[in-house]
């Protein structure tokens, strides 16, 4: 398994979500560790399970369900 490439804007978006609701994570690093690759055709977007939703976080930090 290769390491994820996380842009600064993606890390900022995850930090924002952590500030809104840590959703059971003990730290921001713990939440960052749960990020996953978005898959084929998602152009570097990452996905995060947060508050019973799957969020896509684009390379520019835009976050959507």
C-alpha positions as CSV (number, residue, x, y, z in Angstrom):
1,X,0.0,0.0,0.0
2,X,1.5,3.3,-1.0
3,X,1.3,6.4,1.2
4,X,-1.4,9.0,0.4
5,X,-0.5,12.4,-1.0
6,X,-2.4,15.0,0.9
7,X,-2.3,18.6,-0.3
8,X,-2.2,21.4,2.3
9,X,-5.7,22.4,1.3
10,X,-7.0,18.9,1.9
11,X,-5.3,18.8,5.3
12,X,-6.9,22.2,6.1
13,X,-10.4,20.8,5.1
14,X,-9.9,17.8,7.4
15,X,-8.8,20.1,10.2
16,X,-12.0,22.2,9.7
17,X,-14.2,19.1,9.9
18,X,-12.3,18.0,13.1
19,X,-13.0,21.4,14.6
20,X,-16.7,21.1,13.8
21,X,-17.0,17.6,15.3
22,X,-14.1,15.2,16.1
23,X,-16.5,12.3,15.4
24,X,-14.8,10.0,18.0
25,X,-11.2,10.7,16.9
26,X,-8.7,11.4,19.7
27,X,-6.7,13.8,17.6
28,X,-6.5,15.5,14.2
29,X,-3.6,13.1,13.3
30,X,-6.0,10.2,14.2
31,X,-8.6,11.6,11.8
32,X,-6.0,12.3,9.0
33,X,-4.9,8.6,9.3
34,X,-8.4,7.5,8.3
35,X,-8.3,9.3,4.9
36,X,-8.5,7.0,1.9
37,X,-7.9,7.4,-1.8
38,X,-10.9,8.3,-3.8
39,X,-10.4,5.8,-6.5
40,X,-10.5,5.8,-10.3
41,X,-11.6,9.1,-11.9
42,X,-11.5,11.1,-8.7
43,X,-8.3,13.0,-9.7
44,X,-6.6,13.0,-6.4
45,X,-9.7,13.5,-4.2
46,X,-9.6,11.8,-0.8
47,X,-12.5,10.4,1.1
48,X,-13.2,10.6,4.8
49,X,-15.9,8.9,6.8
50,X,-17.2,11.7,9.1
51,X,-20.5,11.9,11.1
52,X,-22.1,9.0,9.2
53,X,-21.3,10.5,5.8
54,X,-18.6,9.9,3.3
55,X,-16.9,13.2,2.3
56,X,-14.9,13.7,-0.8
57,X,-12.1,16.2,-0.3
58,X,-10.8,17.6,-3.6
59,X,-7.2,18.6,-4.1
60,X,-8.2,22.3,-3.7
61,X,-9.8,21.6,-0.3
62,X,-13.4,21.6,-1.6
63,X,-15.4,19.2,0.5
64,X,-18.7,17.5,-0.5
65,X,-20.8,14.4,0.1
